[in-house]
Amino acid sequence: MSASDAGYSGLELFFLICSFIGGGLFIARFVVQFFAGSDGIDSNADVDISAGHGDVVHGETDTSFKLLTLQGLTAFFMMFGLVGFAMIRESRMNSVVALVAALAAGIGTVWLIGKILSSVKKLQSSGTMENSAAVGEQGTVYLTIRANSRGKIQVPVKGRIREFEAVAKTGEEIKTGEQVKVVDMNGSIAVVEKSQG
């Protein structure tokens, strides 16, 4: 059955094609991002599982949403097509109103996705900000920090005990049970020195 047999006008058919192509590519890209991490929200993020709290170390990836990315274009065409088709087919609006509504829906969707990704970026960044709150705090070594290697410490941060991988600032060995002071944070890795006294 052809488009004309189904009663679709040329503009309705145009909106349908846009929605199918945009929607198909949008879903395919989402699935690839979700399962493969390809061009994900932050493809350079490393999760420090051994720290016990899922501390995130961030790469240099710019996660800001750009209008002309494949994700932006597919979202635009998906909503452009769906809203345009609905305006003509269901609401019986004229072509000009349908086009304006479709453009507004497409642009609005791109803007909304940008805001969502921006919010996700801020949530991810908060993990690093929390880690920096450990600087200046006193902690205890619970897994010996070997010379020029890593160990683990426990340190109170904002009222709760956190575990971090740690390295000695001077490269010396610091044994389990010794008190240390966090002098810097390198992502989720604490740089420590022995507490005085």
RAHUNOR-V161257 format. One record per pair of residues at least 12 apart in sequence whose ideal C-beta (glycine too) atoms are under 10 Angstrom apart, sorted by the first residue. I is the first residue (numbers start at 1). J is the second residue. D is the distance in Angstrom with one decimal. If there is no record, write none. Layout:
BEGIN
i:I j:J d:D
i:I j:J d:D
END
This chain:
BEGIN
i:3 j:16 d:8.3
i:3 j:17 d:9.8
i:7 j:89 d:9.1
i:8 j:85 d:9.0
i:8 j:88 d:9.4
i:8 j:89 d:8.2
i:9 j:88 d:7.2
i:9 j:89 d:9.0
i:9 j:95 d:8.6
i:10 j:95 d:9.7
i:11 j:84 d:7.6
i:11 j:85 d:8.9
i:11 j:88 d:6.3
i:11 j:95 d:5.5
i:11 j:98 d:7.1
i:11 j:99 d:8.1
i:11 j:102 d:9.9
i:12 j:81 d:10.0
i:12 j:84 d:8.3
i:12 j:85 d:5.9
i:12 j:87 d:9.9
i:12 j:88 d:5.4
i:12 j:89 d:5.9
i:12 j:95 d:9.7
i:12 j:98 d:9.0
i:13 j:85 d:9.1
i:14 j:80 d:9.9
i:14 j:81 d:8.0
i:14 j:84 d:7.9
i:14 j:85 d:8.9
i:14 j:99 d:9.9
i:14 j:102 d:9.9
i:15 j:77 d:9.8
i:15 j:80 d:7.4
i:15 j:81 d:4.7
i:15 j:82 d:7.7
i:15 j:83 d:8.2
i:15 j:84 d:3.8
i:15 j:85 d:3.9
i:15 j:86 d:8.5
i:15 j:87 d:8.5
i:15 j:88 d:7.0
i:15 j:89 d:8.4
i:15 j:98 d:7.6
i:15 j:99 d:9.2
i:15 j:102 d:6.7
i:16 j:81 d:6.4
i:16 j:82 d:9.1
i:16 j:84 d:9.0
i:16 j:85 d:5.6
i:16 j:89 d:9.2
i:17 j:77 d:9.1
i:17 j:81 d:7.1
i:17 j:85 d:9.8
i:18 j:76 d:9.0
i:18 j:77 d:4.7
i:18 j:78 d:7.7
i:18 j:79 d:9.2
i:18 j:80 d:5.5
i:18 j:81 d:3.3
i:18 j:82 d:8.5
i:18 j:84 d:7.3
i:18 j:85 d:8.5
i:18 j:102 d:8.3
i:18 j:106 d:8.9
i:19 j:77 d:7.3
i:19 j:78 d:5.8
i:19 j:79 d:8.0
i:19 j:80 d:7.5
i:19 j:81 d:2.7
i:19 j:82 d:4.6
i:19 j:83 d:8.7
i:19 j:84 d:8.0
i:19 j:85 d:6.3
i:19 j:86 d:9.5
i:19 j:102 d:9.6
i:20 j:77 d:9.3
i:20 j:78 d:8.7
i:20 j:81 d:7.2
i:20 j:82 d:9.7
i:21 j:74 d:8.0
i:21 j:77 d:6.2
i:21 j:78 d:8.3
i:21 j:81 d:7.9
i:22 j:73 d:7.6
i:22 j:74 d:4.9
i:22 j:75 d:7.1
i:22 j:76 d:6.9
i:22 j:77 d:2.9
i:22 j:78 d:3.5
i:22 j:79 d:7.6
i:22 j:80 d:7.1
i:22 j:81 d:6.0
i:22 j:82 d:8.6
i:22 j:106 d:8.6
i:22 j:109 d:9.7
i:23 j:74 d:7.7
i:23 j:75 d:9.2
i:23 j:77 d:8.0
i:23 j:78 d:4.2
i:23 j:79 d:8.9
i:23 j:81 d:7.5
i:23 j:82 d:7.6
i:24 j:74 d:8.3
i:24 j:77 d:10.0
i:24 j:78 d:8.5
i:25 j:70 d:7.1
i:25 j:71 d:9.0
i:25 j:73 d:8.2
i:25 j:74 d:4.2
i:25 j:75 d:9.4
i:25 j:77 d:8.1
i:25 j:78 d:8.2
i:26 j:70 d:9.0
i:26 j:71 d:7.3
i:26 j:72 d:9.9
i:26 j:73 d:9.1
i:26 j:74 d:3.9
i:26 j:75 d:5.6
i:26 j:76 d:9.4
i:26 j:77 d:8.2
i:26 j:78 d:5.1
i:26 j:79 d:9.3
i:26 j:109 d:9.6
i:26 j:113 d:9.7
i:27 j:74 d:8.6
i:27 j:78 d:8.7
i:28 j:70 d:10.0
i:28 j:74 d:8.5
i:29 j:69 d:9.5
i:29 j:70 d:6.2
i:29 j:71 d:5.8
i:29 j:74 d:6.3
i:29 j:75 d:9.4
i:30 j:71 d:8.3
i:30 j:74 d:9.2
i:30 j:75 d:9.8
i:33 j:71 d:8.3
i:39 j:61 d:9.3
i:39 j:69 d:8.5
i:39 j:70 d:8.4
i:39 j:71 d:8.2
i:40 j:61 d:8.8
i:40 j:63 d:8.9
i:41 j:61 d:8.5
i:41 j:63 d:5.5
i:41 j:65 d:9.7
i:41 j:116 d:9.7
i:41 j:117 d:6.2
i:41 j:120 d:5.5
i:41 j:121 d:7.2
i:41 j:124 d:7.7
i:42 j:56 d:8.3
i:42 j:58 d:6.7
i:42 j:59 d:6.9
i:42 j:60 d:10.0
i:42 j:61 d:5.4
i:42 j:62 d:9.6
i:42 j:63 d:5.4
i:42 j:117 d:9.7
i:42 j:120 d:8.3
i:42 j:121 d:7.2
i:42 j:124 d:6.1
i:42 j:125 d:9.7
i:43 j:59 d:7.5
i:43 j:61 d:5.7
i:43 j:63 d:9.0
i:44 j:57 d:8.9
i:44 j:58 d:7.2
i:44 j:59 d:2.3
i:44 j:60 d:6.4
i:44 j:61 d:4.6
i:44 j:63 d:9.7
i:45 j:57 d:7.0
i:45 j:58 d:5.8
i:45 j:59 d:6.2
i:45 j:61 d:7.7
i:45 j:63 d:9.3
i:45 j:124 d:6.7
i:45 j:127 d:9.5
i:46 j:58 d:8.3
i:46 j:59 d:7.5
i:46 j:187 d:7.9
i:46 j:188 d:8.6
i:47 j:127 d:9.5
i:47 j:188 d:8.9
i:48 j:127 d:9.7
i:48 j:131 d:9.7
i:48 j:164 d:8.5
i:48 j:165 d:6.9
i:48 j:187 d:7.6
i:48 j:188 d:4.3
i:48 j:189 d:7.9
i:50 j:150 d:9.4
i:50 j:152 d:8.1
i:50 j:163 d:8.8
i:50 j:164 d:9.9
i:50 j:165 d:6.5
i:50 j:188 d:9.3
i:51 j:131 d:9.2
i:51 j:152 d:8.1
i:51 j:162 d:8.1
i:51 j:163 d:5.8
i:51 j:164 d:5.8
i:51 j:165 d:5.9
i:51 j:166 d:10.0
i:51 j:187 d:10.0
i:51 j:188 d:5.4
i:51 j:189 d:8.5
i:51 j:190 d:9.6
i:52 j:152 d:8.8
i:52 j:154 d:9.8
i:52 j:162 d:8.3
i:52 j:163 d:4.6
i:52 j:164 d:8.9
i:52 j:165 d:9.8
i:53 j:127 d:8.6
i:53 j:130 d:9.2
i:53 j:131 d:9.4
i:53 j:157 d:9.8
i:53 j:160 d:9.6
i:53 j:162 d:6.3
i:53 j:163 d:6.7
i:53 j:164 d:8.6
i:53 j:188 d:8.4
i:54 j:127 d:7.7
i:54 j:188 d:9.2
i:55 j:127 d:5.8
i:55 j:128 d:8.0
i:55 j:130 d:8.2
i:55 j:131 d:6.0
i:55 j:162 d:8.4
i:55 j:163 d:9.2
i:55 j:164 d:7.5
i:55 j:165 d:9.0
i:55 j:185 d:9.6
i:55 j:187 d:7.6
i:55 j:188 d:3.5
i:55 j:189 d:9.0
i:56 j:123 d:9.6
i:56 j:124 d:5.7
i:56 j:125 d:8.4
i:56 j:126 d:9.1
i:56 j:127 d:4.3
i:56 j:128 d:6.6
i:56 j:130 d:9.9
i:56 j:131 d:8.8
i:56 j:187 d:8.2
i:56 j:188 d:7.3
i:57 j:127 d:8.8
i:57 j:128 d:7.5
i:57 j:131 d:9.0
i:57 j:186 d:8.5
i:57 j:187 d:3.5
i:57 j:188 d:5.4
i:57 j:189 d:8.2
i:58 j:121 d:9.2
i:58 j:124 d:6.8
i:58 j:125 d:7.0
i:58 j:127 d:8.4
i:58 j:128 d:6.1
i:58 j:187 d:7.5
i:59 j:187 d:10.0
i:61 j:121 d:9.6
i:62 j:121 d:9.3
i:63 j:117 d:6.1
i:63 j:118 d:8.0
i:63 j:120 d:7.5
i:63 j:121 d:4.7
i:63 j:124 d:8.2
i:63 j:125 d:9.8
i:64 j:114 d:7.6
i:64 j:117 d:7.5
i:64 j:118 d:6.8
i:64 j:121 d:7.5
i:65 j:110 d:7.7
i:65 j:111 d:8.8
i:65 j:112 d:9.8
i:65 j:113 d:6.1
i:65 j:114 d:3.5
i:65 j:115 d:8.1
i:65 j:116 d:8.3
i:65 j:117 d:4.7
i:65 j:118 d:6.9
i:65 j:121 d:9.4
i:66 j:110 d:9.6
i:66 j:114 d:8.3
i:67 j:107 d:8.9
i:67 j:110 d:6.0
i:67 j:111 d:9.1
i:67 j:114 d:8.1
i:68 j:110 d:9.8
i:69 j:110 d:9.4
i:69 j:113 d:9.7
i:69 j:114 d:9.9
i:71 j:110 d:9.0
i:71 j:113 d:7.0
i:71 j:114 d:9.8
i:71 j:117 d:8.8
i:72 j:106 d:9.7
i:72 j:109 d:8.9
i:72 j:110 d:4.9
i:72 j:111 d:9.7
i:72 j:113 d:7.0
i:72 j:114 d:7.8
i:73 j:106 d:9.4
i:73 j:110 d:8.4
i:74 j:109 d:10.0
i:74 j:110 d:10.0
i:75 j:106 d:7.7
i:75 j:109 d:4.9
i:75 j:110 d:5.8
i:75 j:111 d:10.0
i:75 j:112 d:8.6
i:75 j:113 d:5.5
i:75 j:114 d:9.7
i:76 j:102 d:9.8
i:76 j:103 d:9.0
i:76 j:105 d:8.9
i:76 j:106 d:4.0
i:76 j:107 d:7.1
i:76 j:108 d:9.5
i:76 j:109 d:6.4
i:76 j:110 d:5.3
i:76 j:113 d:9.4
i:77 j:102 d:9.8
i:77 j:106 d:6.9
i:77 j:109 d:9.7
i:78 j:105 d:9.5
i:78 j:106 d:8.1
i:78 j:109 d:7.4
i:79 j:102 d:7.7
i:79 j:103 d:9.8
i:79 j:104 d:9.4
i:79 j:105 d:4.5
i:79 j:106 d:4.9
i:79 j:107 d:8.9
i:79 j:108 d:7.5
i:79 j:109 d:4.2
i:79 j:110 d:8.5
i:79 j:112 d:9.5
i:80 j:99 d:9.1
i:80 j:101 d:9.4
i:80 j:102 d:4.6
i:80 j:103 d:6.7
i:80 j:104 d:9.3
i:80 j:105 d:6.3
i:80 j:106 d:3.7
i:80 j:107 d:8.7
i:80 j:109 d:8.3
i:80 j:110 d:10.0
i:81 j:102 d:7.3
i:81 j:105 d:9.4
i:81 j:106 d:8.5
i:82 j:102 d:8.3
i:82 j:105 d:7.5
i:82 j:106 d:9.4
i:82 j:109 d:9.7
i:83 j:98 d:8.1
i:83 j:101 d:5.6
i:83 j:102 d:4.8
i:83 j:103 d:8.9
i:83 j:104 d:7.9
i:83 j:105 d:3.8
i:83 j:106 d:7.6
i:83 j:108 d:9.3
i:83 j:109 d:9.1
i:84 j:97 d:9.9
i:84 j:98 d:5.1
i:84 j:99 d:6.6
i:84 j:100 d:9.5
i:84 j:101 d:6.9
i:84 j:102 d:3.2
i:84 j:103 d:8.5
i:84 j:105 d:7.9
i:84 j:106 d:8.8
i:85 j:98 d:8.2
i:85 j:102 d:8.3
i:86 j:98 d:8.6
i:86 j:101 d:8.7
i:86 j:102 d:9.0
i:86 j:105 d:9.4
i:87 j:99 d:8.6
i:87 j:100 d:9.0
i:87 j:101 d:4.9
i:87 j:102 d:6.8
i:87 j:105 d:9.1
i:88 j:101 d:9.6
i:88 j:102 d:9.2
i:127 j:187 d:9.7
i:127 j:188 d:8.0
i:128 j:185 d:8.2
i:128 j:187 d:7.0
i:128 j:188 d:8.0
i:130 j:157 d:6.6
i:130 j:158 d:7.1
i:130 j:162 d:8.3
i:130 j:185 d:9.9
i:130 j:188 d:9.9
i:131 j:157 d:7.9
i:131 j:162 d:8.2
i:131 j:164 d:7.5
i:131 j:182 d:9.6
i:131 j:185 d:5.0
i:131 j:186 d:9.4
i:131 j:187 d:7.3
i:131 j:188 d:5.7
i:131 j:189 d:9.0
i:131 j:190 d:8.2
i:132 j:157 d:9.5
i:132 j:182 d:9.7
i:132 j:184 d:9.1
i:132 j:185 d:5.3
i:133 j:155 d:9.9
i:133 j:156 d:9.9
i:133 j:157 d:5.2
i:133 j:158 d:5.9
i:133 j:162 d:9.2
i:133 j:182 d:9.7
i:133 j:185 d:8.9
i:134 j:153 d:9.2
i:134 j:155 d:5.3
i:134 j:156 d:8.5
i:134 j:157 d:4.8
i:134 j:158 d:9.1
i:134 j:162 d:6.6
i:134 j:164 d:6.8
i:134 j:182 d:4.8
i:134 j:184 d:9.6
i:134 j:185 d:6.1
i:134 j:188 d:9.9
i:134 j:190 d:6.2
i:134 j:192 d:9.7
i:135 j:155 d:9.9
i:135 j:157 d:9.7
i:135 j:181 d:9.2
i:135 j:182 d:5.4
i:135 j:183 d:6.9
i:135 j:184 d:6.2
i:135 j:185 d:5.8
i:135 j:190 d:8.4
i:135 j:191 d:8.8
i:136 j:181 d:7.3
i:136 j:182 d:6.6
i:136 j:183 d:7.9
i:136 j:184 d:9.8
i:137 j:153 d:9.9
i:137 j:155 d:5.0
i:137 j:156 d:6.1
i:137 j:157 d:6.5
i:137 j:158 d:9.8
i:137 j:162 d:9.2
i:137 j:180 d:9.6
i:137 j:181 d:7.4
i:137 j:182 d:5.3
i:137 j:190 d:9.2
i:137 j:192 d:9.9
i:138 j:153 d:9.9
i:138 j:155 d:7.2
i:138 j:156 d:8.1
i:138 j:179 d:6.1
i:138 j:180 d:7.3
i:138 j:181 d:5.6
i:138 j:182 d:8.0
i:138 j:192 d:9.7
i:138 j:195 d:5.9
i:139 j:152 d:9.9
i:139 j:153 d:4.5
i:139 j:154 d:5.7
i:139 j:155 d:3.1
i:139 j:156 d:7.5
i:139 j:157 d:9.3
i:139 j:161 d:8.9
i:139 j:162 d:8.6
i:139 j:163 d:9.4
i:139 j:164 d:8.0
i:139 j:166 d:8.0
i:139 j:178 d:9.8
i:139 j:179 d:7.4
i:139 j:180 d:5.5
i:139 j:181 d:7.5
i:139 j:182 d:6.2
i:139 j:190 d:7.5
i:139 j:192 d:7.1
i:139 j:195 d:8.8
i:140 j:152 d:10.0
i:140 j:153 d:6.5
i:140 j:154 d:5.3
i:140 j:155 d:7.7
i:140 j:156 d:9.9
i:140 j:161 d:9.4
i:140 j:176 d:8.6
i:140 j:177 d:6.7
i:140 j:178 d:7.4
i:140 j:179 d:6.1
i:140 j:180 d:7.3
i:140 j:195 d:9.5
i:141 j:153 d:5.3
i:141 j:154 d:8.3
i:141 j:166 d:7.3
i:141 j:168 d:9.5
i:141 j:173 d:10.0
i:141 j:174 d:5.3
i:141 j:175 d:6.6
i:141 j:176 d:5.5
i:141 j:177 d:6.5
i:141 j:178 d:5.0
i:141 j:179 d:7.9
i:141 j:180 d:5.9
i:141 j:192 d:8.0
i:141 j:194 d:9.3
i:142 j:154 d:5.5
i:142 j:163 d:7.8
i:142 j:166 d:9.8
i:142 j:176 d:6.0
i:142 j:177 d:7.7
i:142 j:178 d:10.0
i:143 j:163 d:9.2
i:143 j:165 d:8.9
i:143 j:166 d:8.7
i:143 j:176 d:6.5
i:144 j:173 d:6.8
i:144 j:174 d:7.0
i:144 j:175 d:5.2
i:144 j:176 d:5.0
i:144 j:177 d:9.2
i:144 j:178 d:8.9
i:145 j:165 d:9.2
i:145 j:166 d:5.6
i:145 j:167 d:6.6
i:145 j:168 d:5.3
i:145 j:171 d:9.7
i:145 j:172 d:8.2
i:145 j:173 d:6.5
i:145 j:174 d:4.4
i:145 j:175 d:8.1
i:145 j:176 d:9.0
i:145 j:178 d:8.8
i:145 j:180 d:8.1
i:145 j:190 d:9.7
i:145 j:192 d:7.3
i:145 j:194 d:10.0
i:146 j:167 d:9.4
i:146 j:168 d:8.9
i:146 j:171 d:9.8
i:146 j:172 d:9.6
i:146 j:173 d:5.7
i:146 j:174 d:8.9
i:146 j:175 d:9.8
i:147 j:168 d:7.7
i:147 j:170 d:9.4
i:147 j:171 d:6.1
i:147 j:172 d:6.1
i:147 j:173 d:4.5
i:147 j:174 d:9.2
i:148 j:167 d:8.1
i:148 j:168 d:8.1
i:148 j:170 d:9.7
i:148 j:171 d:4.6
i:148 j:172 d:8.6
i:148 j:173 d:8.9
i:149 j:167 d:7.3
i:149 j:168 d:8.9
i:149 j:171 d:8.9
i:149 j:173 d:8.5
i:150 j:164 d:9.8
i:150 j:165 d:5.0
i:150 j:166 d:6.6
i:150 j:167 d:5.5
i:150 j:168 d:9.3
i:150 j:189 d:7.1
i:150 j:190 d:9.7
i:151 j:164 d:9.9
i:151 j:165 d:7.5
i:151 j:166 d:5.6
i:151 j:167 d:7.9
i:151 j:168 d:8.3
i:151 j:173 d:8.7
i:151 j:174 d:7.0
i:151 j:175 d:9.0
i:151 j:176 d:8.0
i:151 j:180 d:9.7
i:151 j:190 d:9.9
i:151 j:192 d:9.1
i:152 j:164 d:6.9
i:152 j:165 d:5.9
i:152 j:166 d:6.3
i:152 j:176 d:9.2
i:152 j:190 d:9.2
i:153 j:165 d:8.2
i:153 j:166 d:4.4
i:153 j:174 d:8.8
i:153 j:176 d:9.9
i:153 j:178 d:9.5
i:153 j:179 d:9.7
i:153 j:180 d:6.0
i:153 j:182 d:7.7
i:153 j:190 d:6.0
i:153 j:192 d:6.3
i:154 j:166 d:9.8
i:155 j:180 d:8.2
i:155 j:181 d:9.2
i:155 j:182 d:5.9
i:155 j:190 d:7.0
i:155 j:192 d:8.7
i:157 j:182 d:9.1
i:162 j:188 d:9.7
i:162 j:190 d:9.2
i:163 j:188 d:10.0
i:163 j:190 d:9.7
i:164 j:182 d:7.9
i:164 j:185 d:8.0
i:164 j:187 d:9.9
i:164 j:188 d:6.4
i:164 j:189 d:6.8
i:164 j:190 d:4.3
i:164 j:191 d:9.9
i:164 j:192 d:8.9
i:165 j:186 d:9.6
i:165 j:187 d:9.5
i:165 j:188 d:6.9
i:165 j:189 d:5.0
i:165 j:190 d:7.2
i:166 j:180 d:7.3
i:166 j:182 d:7.9
i:166 j:185 d:9.9
i:166 j:186 d:10.0
i:166 j:189 d:6.7
i:166 j:190 d:4.3
i:166 j:191 d:7.4
i:166 j:192 d:5.0
i:167 j:184 d:9.7
i:167 j:186 d:7.9
i:167 j:189 d:6.3
i:167 j:190 d:7.6
i:167 j:191 d:5.9
i:167 j:192 d:7.3
i:168 j:180 d:8.1
i:168 j:183 d:10.0
i:168 j:191 d:7.9
i:168 j:192 d:6.2
i:168 j:193 d:6.8
i:168 j:194 d:8.0
i:169 j:181 d:9.5
i:169 j:182 d:9.8
i:169 j:183 d:5.7
i:169 j:184 d:7.5
i:169 j:190 d:10.0
i:169 j:191 d:5.3
i:169 j:192 d:6.6
i:169 j:193 d:4.7
i:169 j:194 d:9.3
i:170 j:192 d:9.8
i:170 j:193 d:6.7
i:170 j:194 d:8.7
i:172 j:193 d:8.9
i:172 j:194 d:7.9
i:174 j:192 d:7.1
i:174 j:193 d:8.5
i:174 j:194 d:6.1
i:175 j:194 d:10.0
i:178 j:192 d:9.7
i:178 j:194 d:6.4
i:178 j:195 d:7.9
i:179 j:192 d:9.7
i:179 j:194 d:7.3
i:179 j:195 d:4.0
i:179 j:196 d:9.3
i:179 j:197 d:8.9
i:180 j:192 d:4.0
i:180 j:193 d:6.5
i:180 j:194 d:5.9
i:180 j:195 d:5.9
i:181 j:193 d:5.7
i:181 j:194 d:7.8
i:181 j:195 d:5.1
i:181 j:196 d:8.2
END
